[in-house]
Amino acid sequence: MHLPLVTERLLIRPREPRDFDACWAMNHEPGTLDYIDFPREGSWDNAEAHRRYLEETFDWRGPAGMGYFAVTPRETPDSFLGWLLLAPEDLKGPEVEIGWRFRHAHRRKGYASEAARALVDHAFATLTFECLIADMYRANRGSMGVAGRLGMRERADPEHTTDRFVLWELTRRMWTEQQEPMSQKP
């Protein structure tokens, strides 16, 4: 599975400068950043800090096959639905993180699960990772549902899995077991 990734309905390609305005607009939709902490000093409400941070994510170049990915409909590839992330945790590592964010109008249509599933398959089949993680607020029901549909499980980690937060993981073994035909499962 090589980039861009193609699913039944979606095209998943590396994010490009032309996606900046759509990402900026998505971040400003009501509720989009409710469960996402600003990653450093400042806040999402500080337009200058927010813009700088978004520019840095657009400038970030990670290892081959990783990064931020735009998700578009296959039929209309100029329409921006949202983005995915496959990168070292906090862009530093050592663990590899998967994440997703979608425009309000494109939520609850299965796009996040469909796109993230393709990226998970890419991470394990092509990049041969051993584990993916995702962290999120428990109150973020949409993302919690996507993580569950991907087959991720809560990691018992007292520092990261608390009454407010969950650190999810999907190991290569868990992913491989999902790939087995149902007839081979006990």
N, C-alpha and C positions, 0 to 999 in steps of 0.2 A: 504494500500500500504506500504510494508515494504522493507527494504534494503536487497540485492541490488534491484534496480528498473530495470524493463525490459520493453522495448517498442517494436514496430514492428521490428526495425532494431538494437536497441542499448541495451547495458548493462551499467548501471550506478551504480558504486560501490564505497565505500570509497577509497580514494587515499591511496596508500601503498608506502613504501620505494622503491620498484622496479619501480615506476613511476617517480622517481626523474630525471633521465637522459632524459627521454622524455619531461618532463616539462622544463628542462633547455634548451634542443634543441629547443623546440617550442618558448620559450622566445627569442631565438637568430635568429629566422627566420625574414627576413626583413619585417618591417611593423607591426609586432605583438605587440610591445609595444608603437607604435606611439601615442596612445590615453590613455595611462595608466601612471599616475604620479607615480614616485617612492614614496612609502608611508612614507618615513622619510628622514633624512639627507643623502645625497649621490645621486647616480643615477644608472640607469640600466646599464650604461656604466662602472661602477666600478665593476669589476668581483667579488672582495671579498665581497663588500656590497650586491651585487645581490645574490651571493651564500648564504650568511648568512640569508638574508631575505627569500629566498626560503626554506632553512632548517627550519627556524622558522615556516613557514606555514605548513611544513610537520610534525613538532612536535606539532602543536596546536591541542588540544583536546577540542572540544566544547561540548555543551549539546547533549544528545542522539538524533540521527536522523539528526544532523547538521554537517557541516564541508566542506571539499574539496572532490570532487568526480571525479574519473576517468571515462571517457566515452570511451567505446570500442564497436566494432561491436559485435553483438550477436554471429555471426558465427566464429569470430576470436578474442576471448577475450584477447589475448595478444597484440593486435594491439591498440596503444594509439591514439585516435582521438583528445582528448582535455580534459578539465576539467570544472566542475561546482563548484560554491560556494553557500552555504546556511549557513550564519553565522551572528552573531550580527554585525552591521555596524562597520567597522574598527576593528573587533574582540573584540569590547567593548560594543556596543549597545547604546541605548536601542532598536533601531529598528533592524529589520532583513533584511539583504541584500541578494539578489540573483545576481550571476554573472556567466560569461562564457568566456572561451577562447579556441580556437581550432587551430590545426595545419593548416598551409596555404593550404595544399593539400585537407583538409576536409571542407573547407568553401564553402558556396553557394550550399550546397547539402541538406540543411534542418536539418542537425544533431543538430545544436545549438538549433533551435526551438523545435525539437522533444524531446531532452534531457531536456531542461529547462522546457518544458510543464510538463513532468513527475515529475520534482522536485517541480514545483509549486503545482501540485496536492498532492504530498507528504506533502508539507508544510501546506496546508490548510486542507486536509482530515485526515492525520495521526497526525501531530503536532499541529493542530488546531490554527494556527497563525491567527491574525486579519488583518495583512498587511505585504506586502513585498515591499522593495524599491530596486532601481537600479540607480546608477548615472553614467553618461557618457558624453563625449564630443559630442556636436551636429554633429561634423564632422565625427564621427564614425558611418557611415551609416549602416554598417553591424549590429552592436549592437542595433542601433536605430530600425532597422527593426525587430529584434528578440523581443525586448521589445513590439513593437506594435502588433506583432503576438500573444504574450502572453496575450494581452488585457490590458497591462499596460497603464496608462495615465500620462501625465505630471502633477506634483504636483505644484501648485502655491506656490512657496517658494522663495522669493526674494534673499535669501542667497545662495541657491543651484541651482535654475533654472534661468539661465542668458542667454545672447546672445551666450555664449560659451558652457555652461553646461546644462544638463537636469537631474532633479531628477524625476524619474518615480516611480509610485506606483501602486500596485494592492491590493485592499482591499478584504476581505472575501466576502463582498456583491457583488463586481464586479465579482469575481471568481464564486460565486454561480449563478449569472445571466447567466454566460457563460455555466453553466452545464445544464440549463433548456432546454428541447426539444424545437426546433424551433416552433412547433405547439402551445406551451403555451405562446409564446411571442406575445405581441400586434402587 
